[in-house]
Amino acid sequence: MLFVTGGLKRWFAPIPPIGMLILTIFPLYWLRFQWELLLFYLLSTAVLVTSIGLNECSRCINFECGHNKVPEDVRTAYLGTVGAD
C-alpha cells in the first residue's frame, strides 16, 4: 500500500510552524537597526508565504495537511487510483 491515512500525531503538528516561525523571526534582531532592509525582508517573506499558499497548497498530495486546498473530487479520484495497483 502506497498511501496510509491517519494524519499526524498530535504532538508533531505544531513543530513545523514553530520551526518556521523561529527561522523567520531570527534575523529581525539585526534588521531592526536598518529599517529599509527590515521592510524589504518582511515584504519578501509575505510574498513568499502568499505565493506558496496560492500555487502549491492547491496541488499538494498531503491530504492530511490543514492548509491543503485540493478539490474534493480530485482528492477522491487520486485516493481511488492509489490502491488499484
Backbone as XML, in Angstrom:
<?xml version="1.0"?>
<chain id="A" units="angstrom">
  <residue number="1" name="MET">
    <atom name="N" x="0.848" y="-1.174" z="0.000"/>
    <atom name="CA" x="0.000" y="0.000" z="0.000"/>
    <atom name="C" x="0.894" y="1.238" z="0.000"/>
  </residue>
  <residue number="2" name="LEU">
    <atom name="N" x="0.621" y="2.156" z="-0.898"/>
    <atom name="CA" x="1.457" y="3.340" z="-1.036"/>
    <atom name="C" x="1.038" y="4.490" z="-0.140"/>
  </residue>
  <residue number="3" name="PHE">
    <atom name="N" x="-0.235" y="4.594" z="0.190"/>
    <atom name="CA" x="-0.729" y="5.749" z="0.935"/>
    <atom name="C" x="-1.496" y="5.273" z="2.148"/>
  </residue>
  <residue number="4" name="VAL">
    <atom name="N" x="-1.067" y="5.712" z="3.295"/>
    <atom name="CA" x="-1.735" y="5.337" z="4.537"/>
    <atom name="C" x="-2.308" y="6.592" z="5.161"/>
  </residue>
  <residue number="5" name="THR">
    <atom name="N" x="-3.603" y="6.594" z="5.407"/>
    <atom name="CA" x="-4.227" y="7.760" z="6.025"/>
    <atom name="C" x="-4.066" y="7.676" z="7.533"/>
  </residue>
  <residue number="6" name="GLY">
    <atom name="N" x="-4.390" y="8.742" z="8.187"/>
    <atom name="CA" x="-4.323" y="8.751" z="9.630"/>
    <atom name="C" x="-3.833" y="10.067" z="10.184"/>
  </residue>
  <residue number="7" name="GLY">
    <atom name="N" x="-3.185" y="10.862" z="9.392"/>
    <atom name="CA" x="-2.774" y="12.175" z="9.830"/>
    <atom name="C" x="-1.546" y="12.159" z="10.716"/>
  </residue>
  <residue number="8" name="LEU">
    <atom name="N" x="-1.181" y="13.341" z="11.164"/>
    <atom name="CA" x="-0.023" y="13.498" z="12.027"/>
    <atom name="C" x="-0.391" y="13.211" z="13.470"/>
  </residue>
  <residue number="9" name="LYS">
    <atom name="N" x="0.595" y="12.861" z="14.241"/>
    <atom name="CA" x="0.365" y="12.705" z="15.670"/>
    <atom name="C" x="0.118" y="14.085" z="16.265"/>
  </residue>
  <residue number="10" name="ARG">
    <atom name="N" x="-0.586" y="14.147" z="17.364"/>
    <atom name="CA" x="-0.945" y="15.435" z="17.971"/>
    <atom name="C" x="0.275" y="16.237" z="18.385"/>
  </residue>
  <residue number="11" name="TRP">
    <atom name="N" x="1.300" y="15.580" z="18.861"/>
    <atom name="CA" x="2.477" y="16.304" z="19.347"/>
    <atom name="C" x="3.339" y="16.814" z="18.204"/>
  </residue>
  <residue number="12" name="PHE">
    <atom name="N" x="3.192" y="16.250" z="17.002"/>
    <atom name="CA" x="4.031" y="16.643" z="15.884"/>
    <atom name="C" x="3.463" y="17.821" z="15.090"/>
  </residue>
  <residue number="13" name="ALA">
    <atom name="N" x="2.182" y="18.046" z="15.160"/>
    <atom name="CA" x="1.532" y="19.068" z="14.340"/>
    <atom name="C" x="2.085" y="20.476" z="14.552"/>
  </residue>
  <residue number="14" name="PRO">
    <atom name="N" x="2.365" y="20.943" z="15.768"/>
    <atom name="CA" x="2.857" y="22.323" z="15.909"/>
    <atom name="C" x="4.354" y="22.493" z="15.651"/>
  </residue>
  <residue number="15" name="ILE">
    <atom name="N" x="5.099" y="21.433" z="15.466"/>
    <atom name="CA" x="6.554" y="21.551" z="15.339"/>
    <atom name="C" x="6.984" y="22.278" z="14.064"/>
  </residue>
  <residue number="16" name="PRO">
    <atom name="N" x="6.505" y="21.946" z="12.867"/>
    <atom name="CA" x="6.944" y="22.695" z="11.674"/>
    <atom name="C" x="6.605" y="24.185" z="11.698"/>
  </residue>
  <residue number="17" name="PRO">
    <atom name="N" x="5.386" y="24.589" z="12.103"/>
    <atom name="CA" x="5.137" y="26.034" z="12.157"/>
    <atom name="C" x="6.020" y="26.762" z="13.174"/>
  </residue>
  <residue number="18" name="ILE">
    <atom name="N" x="6.314" y="26.126" z="14.298"/>
    <atom name="CA" x="7.184" y="26.752" z="15.294"/>
    <atom name="C" x="8.592" y="26.902" z="14.736"/>
  </residue>
  <residue number="19" name="GLY">
    <atom name="N" x="9.082" y="25.898" z="14.042"/>
    <atom name="CA" x="10.408" y="25.979" z="13.430"/>
    <atom name="C" x="10.484" y="27.066" z="12.377"/>
  </residue>
  <residue number="20" name="MET">
    <atom name="N" x="9.454" y="27.168" z="11.537"/>
    <atom name="CA" x="9.439" y="28.220" z="10.522"/>
    <atom name="C" x="9.352" y="29.601" z="11.152"/>
  </residue>
  <residue number="21" name="LEU">
    <atom name="N" x="8.602" y="29.710" z="12.232"/>
    <atom name="CA" x="8.493" y="30.990" z="12.930"/>
    <atom name="C" x="9.828" y="31.413" z="13.529"/>
  </residue>
  <residue number="22" name="ILE">
    <atom name="N" x="10.552" y="30.483" z="14.119"/>
    <atom name="CA" x="11.866" y="30.789" z="14.687"/>
    <atom name="C" x="12.825" y="31.234" z="13.593"/>
  </residue>
  <residue number="23" name="LEU">
    <atom name="N" x="12.848" y="30.524" z="12.473"/>
    <atom name="CA" x="13.743" y="30.902" z="11.382"/>
    <atom name="C" x="13.367" y="32.240" z="10.751"/>
  </residue>
  <residue number="24" name="THR">
    <atom name="N" x="12.092" y="32.589" z="10.779"/>
    <atom name="CA" x="11.655" y="33.862" z="10.214"/>
    <atom name="C" x="11.964" y="35.019" z="11.163"/>
  </residue>
  <residue number="25" name="ILE">
    <atom name="N" x="11.801" y="34.814" z="12.457"/>
    <atom name="CA" x="12.000" y="35.880" z="13.442"/>
    <atom name="C" x="13.478" y="36.109" z="13.749"/>
  </residue>
  <residue number="26" name="PHE">
    <atom name="N" x="14.316" y="35.113" z="13.584"/>
    <atom name="CA" x="15.731" y="35.203" z="13.951"/>
    <atom name="C" x="16.449" y="36.422" z="13.384"/>
  </residue>
  <residue number="27" name="PRO">
    <atom name="N" x="16.324" y="36.756" z="12.086"/>
    <atom name="CA" x="17.060" y="37.921" z="11.554"/>
    <atom name="C" x="16.510" y="39.273" z="11.995"/>
  </residue>
  <residue number="28" name="LEU">
    <atom name="N" x="15.335" y="39.308" z="12.603"/>
    <atom name="CA" x="14.723" y="40.586" z="12.953"/>
    <atom name="C" x="15.547" y="41.366" z="13.975"/>
  </residue>
  <residue number="29" name="TYR">
    <atom name="N" x="16.301" y="40.691" z="14.814"/>
    <atom name="CA" x="17.138" y="41.375" z="15.799"/>
    <atom name="C" x="18.142" y="42.290" z="15.115"/>
  </residue>
  <residue number="30" name="TRP">
    <atom name="N" x="18.768" y="41.840" z="14.054"/>
    <atom name="CA" x="19.771" y="42.644" z="13.353"/>
    <atom name="C" x="19.137" y="43.608" z="12.356"/>
  </residue>
  <residue number="31" name="LEU">
    <atom name="N" x="18.003" y="43.208" z="11.807"/>
    <atom name="CA" x="17.353" y="44.065" z="10.822"/>
    <atom name="C" x="16.639" y="45.255" z="11.457"/>
  </residue>
  <residue number="32" name="ARG">
    <atom name="N" x="16.426" y="45.246" z="12.743"/>
    <atom name="CA" x="15.717" y="46.363" z="13.382"/>
    <atom name="C" x="16.528" y="47.654" z="13.334"/>
  </residue>
  <residue number="33" name="PHE">
    <atom name="N" x="17.823" y="47.547" z="13.119"/>
    <atom name="CA" x="18.663" y="48.734" z="13.048"/>
    <atom name="C" x="18.659" y="49.368" z="11.651"/>
  </residue>
  <residue number="34" name="GLN">
    <atom name="N" x="18.229" y="48.626" z="10.656"/>
    <atom name="CA" x="18.163" y="49.139" z="9.289"/>
    <atom name="C" x="16.750" y="48.908" z="8.766"/>
  </residue>
  <residue number="35" name="TRP">
    <atom name="N" x="15.916" y="49.921" z="8.901"/>
    <atom name="CA" x="14.501" y="49.738" z="8.621"/>
    <atom name="C" x="14.224" y="49.453" z="7.151"/>
  </residue>
  <residue number="36" name="GLU">
    <atom name="N" x="15.102" y="49.901" z="6.229"/>
    <atom name="CA" x="14.881" y="49.609" z="4.808"/>
    <atom name="C" x="14.998" y="48.104" z="4.537"/>
  </residue>
  <residue number="37" name="LEU">
    <atom name="N" x="16.032" y="47.509" z="5.113"/>
    <atom name="CA" x="16.191" y="46.062" z="4.944"/>
    <atom name="C" x="15.098" y="45.290" z="5.675"/>
  </residue>
  <residue number="38" name="LEU">
    <atom name="N" x="14.684" y="45.788" z="6.820"/>
    <atom name="CA" x="13.592" y="45.150" z="7.560"/>
    <atom name="C" x="12.306" y="45.170" z="6.751"/>
  </residue>
  <residue number="39" name="LEU">
    <atom name="N" x="12.002" y="46.301" z="6.143"/>
    <atom name="CA" x="10.804" y="46.400" z="5.310"/>
    <atom name="C" x="10.885" y="45.453" z="4.116"/>
  </residue>
  <residue number="40" name="PHE">
    <atom name="N" x="12.038" y="45.419" z="3.474"/>
    <atom name="CA" x="12.232" y="44.508" z="2.342"/>
    <atom name="C" x="12.115" y="43.051" z="2.780"/>
  </residue>
  <residue number="41" name="TYR">
    <atom name="N" x="12.659" y="42.714" z="3.933"/>
    <atom name="CA" x="12.593" y="41.343" z="4.450"/>
    <atom name="C" x="11.146" y="40.941" z="4.748"/>
  </residue>
  <residue number="42" name="LEU">
    <atom name="N" x="10.405" y="41.804" z="5.401"/>
    <atom name="CA" x="9.014" y="41.488" z="5.730"/>
    <atom name="C" x="8.155" y="41.387" z="4.468"/>
  </residue>
  <residue number="43" name="LEU">
    <atom name="N" x="8.403" y="42.269" z="3.511"/>
    <atom name="CA" x="7.658" y="42.209" z="2.256"/>
    <atom name="C" x="7.969" y="40.935" z="1.473"/>
  </residue>
  <residue number="44" name="SER">
    <atom name="N" x="9.241" y="40.573" z="1.396"/>
    <atom name="CA" x="9.600" y="39.354" z="0.661"/>
    <atom name="C" x="9.088" y="38.104" z="1.363"/>
  </residue>
  <residue number="45" name="THR">
    <atom name="N" x="9.065" y="38.106" z="2.694"/>
    <atom name="CA" x="8.507" y="36.965" z="3.429"/>
    <atom name="C" x="7.010" y="36.837" z="3.169"/>
  </residue>
  <residue number="46" name="ALA">
    <atom name="N" x="6.299" y="37.964" z="3.149"/>
    <atom name="CA" x="4.861" y="37.932" z="2.866"/>
    <atom name="C" x="4.580" y="37.436" z="1.453"/>
  </residue>
  <residue number="47" name="VAL">
    <atom name="N" x="5.381" y="37.865" z="0.491"/>
    <atom name="CA" x="5.201" y="37.409" z="-0.892"/>
    <atom name="C" x="5.486" y="35.915" z="-0.999"/>
  </residue>
  <residue number="48" name="LEU">
    <atom name="N" x="6.518" y="35.434" z="-0.328"/>
    <atom name="CA" x="6.846" y="34.010" z="-0.359"/>
    <atom name="C" x="5.719" y="33.167" z="0.220"/>
  </residue>
  <residue number="49" name="VAL">
    <atom name="N" x="5.220" y="33.545" z="1.387"/>
    <atom name="CA" x="4.150" y="32.767" z="2.026"/>
    <atom name="C" x="2.876" y="32.798" z="1.180"/>
  </residue>
  <residue number="50" name="THR">
    <atom name="N" x="2.562" y="33.961" z="0.615"/>
    <atom name="CA" x="1.368" y="34.063" z="-0.228"/>
    <atom name="C" x="1.488" y="33.223" z="-1.496"/>
  </residue>
  <residue number="51" name="SER">
    <atom name="N" x="2.637" y="33.284" z="-2.143"/>
    <atom name="CA" x="2.797" y="32.517" z="-3.384"/>
    <atom name="C" x="2.818" y="31.014" z="-3.129"/>
  </residue>
  <residue number="52" name="ILE">
    <atom name="N" x="3.410" y="30.585" z="-2.043"/>
    <atom name="CA" x="3.382" y="29.160" z="-1.709"/>
    <atom name="C" x="1.946" y="28.718" z="-1.434"/>
  </residue>
  <residue number="53" name="GLY">
    <atom name="N" x="1.217" y="29.527" z="-0.677"/>
    <atom name="CA" x="-0.172" y="29.173" z="-0.379"/>
    <atom name="C" x="-1.053" y="29.116" z="-1.604"/>
  </residue>
  <residue number="54" name="LEU">
    <atom name="N" x="-0.859" y="30.046" z="-2.532"/>
    <atom name="CA" x="-1.704" y="30.078" z="-3.730"/>
    <atom name="C" x="-1.318" y="29.028" z="-4.759"/>
  </residue>
  <residue number="55" name="ASN">
    <atom name="N" x="-0.027" y="28.772" z="-4.923"/>
    <atom name="CA" x="0.418" y="27.905" z="-6.017"/>
    <atom name="C" x="0.661" y="26.460" z="-5.601"/>
  </residue>
  <residue number="56" name="GLU">
    <atom name="N" x="1.081" y="26.230" z="-4.397"/>
    <atom name="CA" x="1.457" y="24.874" z="-4.002"/>
    <atom name="C" x="0.383" y="24.154" z="-3.187"/>
  </residue>
  <residue number="57" name="CYS">
    <atom name="N" x="-0.336" y="24.862" z="-2.340"/>
    <atom name="CA" x="-1.321" y="24.193" z="-1.485"/>
    <atom name="C" x="-2.487" y="23.614" z="-2.281"/>
  </residue>
  <residue number="58" name="SER">
    <atom name="N" x="-2.725" y="24.119" z="-3.462"/>
    <atom name="CA" x="-3.821" y="23.582" z="-4.276"/>
    <atom name="C" x="-3.390" y="22.355" z="-5.076"/>
  </residue>
  <residue number="59" name="ARG">
    <atom name="N" x="-2.101" y="21.989" z="-5.041"/>
    <atom name="CA" x="-1.603" y="20.821" z="-5.773"/>
    <atom name="C" x="-0.919" y="19.801" z="-4.864"/>
  </residue>
  <residue number="60" name="CYS">
    <atom name="N" x="-0.968" y="20.016" z="-3.571"/>
    <atom name="CA" x="-0.236" y="19.164" z="-2.629"/>
    <atom name="C" x="-0.903" y="17.794" z="-2.495"/>
  </residue>
  <residue number="61" name="ILE">
    <atom name="N" x="-0.092" y="16.755" z="-2.371"/>
    <atom name="CA" x="-0.658" y="15.405" z="-2.215"/>
    <atom name="C" x="-0.786" y="15.004" z="-0.749"/>
  </residue>
  <residue number="62" name="ASN">
    <atom name="N" x="-0.359" y="15.861" z="0.166"/>
    <atom name="CA" x="-0.525" y="15.577" z="1.590"/>
    <atom name="C" x="-1.928" y="16.016" z="2.003"/>
  </residue>
  <residue number="63" name="PHE">
    <atom name="N" x="-2.874" y="15.101" z="1.894"/>
    <atom name="CA" x="-4.272" y="15.429" z="2.129"/>
    <atom name="C" x="-4.595" y="15.628" z="3.603"/>
  </residue>
  <residue number="64" name="GLU">
    <atom name="N" x="-3.721" y="15.245" z="4.493"/>
    <atom name="CA" x="-3.956" y="15.409" z="5.923"/>
    <atom name="C" x="-3.547" y="16.789" z="6.414"/>
  </residue>
  <residue number="65" name="CYS">
    <atom name="N" x="-2.884" y="17.565" z="5.586"/>
    <atom name="CA" x="-2.413" y="18.900" z="5.972"/>
    <atom name="C" x="-3.601" y="19.842" z="6.129"/>
  </residue>
  <residue number="66" name="GLY">
    <atom name="N" x="-3.542" y="20.698" z="7.125"/>
    <atom name="CA" x="-4.625" y="21.642" z="7.357"/>
    <atom name="C" x="-4.707" y="22.737" z="6.314"/>
  </residue>
  <residue number="67" name="HIS">
    <atom name="N" x="-3.624" y="22.969" z="5.582"/>
    <atom name="CA" x="-3.598" y="24.013" z="4.561"/>
    <atom name="C" x="-3.896" y="23.484" z="3.167"/>
  </residue>
  <residue number="68" name="ASN">
    <atom name="N" x="-4.189" y="22.210" z="3.043"/>
    <atom name="CA" x="-4.418" y="21.601" z="1.740"/>
    <atom name="C" x="-5.692" y="22.154" z="1.122"/>
  </residue>
  <residue number="69" name="LYS">
    <atom name="N" x="-5.594" y="22.599" z="-0.124"/>
    <atom name="CA" x="-6.740" y="23.190" z="-0.816"/>
    <atom name="C" x="-7.099" y="22.435" z="-2.093"/>
  </residue>
  <residue number="70" name="VAL">
    <atom name="N" x="-6.764" y="21.155" z="-2.157"/>
    <atom name="CA" x="-7.102" y="20.338" z="-3.319"/>
    <atom name="C" x="-8.611" y="20.084" z="-3.312"/>
  </residue>
  <residue number="71" name="PRO">
    <atom name="N" x="-9.278" y="20.252" z="-4.457"/>
    <atom name="CA" x="-10.720" y="19.996" z="-4.504"/>
    <atom name="C" x="-11.052" y="18.551" z="-4.120"/>
  </residue>
  <residue number="72" name="GLU">
    <atom name="N" x="-12.213" y="18.371" z="-3.543"/>
    <atom name="CA" x="-12.622" y="17.058" z="-3.034"/>
    <atom name="C" x="-12.714" y="16.010" z="-4.140"/>
  </residue>
  <residue number="73" name="ASP">
    <atom name="N" x="-13.162" y="16.382" z="-5.337"/>
    <atom name="CA" x="-13.277" y="15.399" z="-6.403"/>
    <atom name="C" x="-11.903" y="14.908" z="-6.867"/>
  </residue>
  <residue number="74" name="VAL">
    <atom name="N" x="-10.915" y="15.783" z="-6.904"/>
    <atom name="CA" x="-9.553" y="15.374" z="-7.268"/>
    <atom name="C" x="-8.981" y="14.470" z="-6.183"/>
  </residue>
  <residue number="75" name="ARG">
    <atom name="N" x="-9.262" y="14.802" z="-4.935"/>
    <atom name="CA" x="-8.779" y="14.007" z="-3.805"/>
    <atom name="C" x="-9.337" y="12.586" z="-3.835"/>
  </residue>
  <residue number="76" name="THR">
    <atom name="N" x="-10.631" y="12.449" z="-4.041"/>
    <atom name="CA" x="-11.226" y="11.113" z="-4.079"/>
    <atom name="C" x="-10.789" y="10.326" z="-5.308"/>
  </residue>
  <residue number="77" name="ALA">
    <atom name="N" x="-10.600" y="11.023" z="-6.437"/>
    <atom name="CA" x="-10.118" y="10.325" z="-7.638"/>
    <atom name="C" x="-8.705" y="9.811" z="-7.429"/>
  </residue>
  <residue number="78" name="TYR">
    <atom name="N" x="-7.859" y="10.598" z="-6.786"/>
    <atom name="CA" x="-6.473" y="10.174" z="-6.526"/>
    <atom name="C" x="-6.449" y="9.010" z="-5.548"/>
  </residue>
  <residue number="79" name="LEU">
    <atom name="N" x="-7.199" y="9.110" z="-4.470"/>
    <atom name="CA" x="-7.190" y="8.033" z="-3.480"/>
    <atom name="C" x="-7.807" y="6.757" z="-4.029"/>
  </residue>
  <residue number="80" name="GLY">
    <atom name="N" x="-8.706" y="6.877" z="-5.004"/>
    <atom name="CA" x="-9.284" y="5.698" z="-5.634"/>
    <atom name="C" x="-8.300" y="4.983" z="-6.536"/>
  </residue>
  <residue number="81" name="THR">
    <atom name="N" x="-7.341" y="5.698" z="-7.113"/>
    <atom name="CA" x="-6.378" y="5.070" z="-8.020"/>
    <atom name="C" x="-5.149" y="4.564" z="-7.304"/>
  </residue>
  <residue number="82" name="VAL">
    <atom name="N" x="-4.886" y="5.000" z="-6.076"/>
    <atom name="CA" x="-3.683" y="4.582" z="-5.357"/>
    <atom name="C" x="-3.729" y="3.105" z="-5.021"/>
  </residue>
  <residue number="83" name="GLY">
    <atom name="N" x="-4.846" y="2.613" z="-4.568"/>
    <atom name="CA" x="-4.957" y="1.211" z="-4.174"/>
    <atom name="C" x="-5.204" y="0.263" z="-5.337"/>
  </residue>
  <residue number="84" name="ALA">
    <atom name="N" x="-5.286" y="0.768" z="-6.562"/>
    <atom name="CA" x="-5.620" y="-0.056" z="-7.726"/>
    <atom name="C" x="-4.431" y="-0.850" z="-8.247"/>
  </residue>
  <residue number="85" name="ASP">
    <atom name="N" x="-3.236" y="-0.626" z="-7.722"/>
    <atom name="CA" x="-2.039" y="-1.334" z="-8.222"/>
    <atom name="C" x="-2.157" y="-2.764" z="-7.939"/>
  </residue>
</chain>
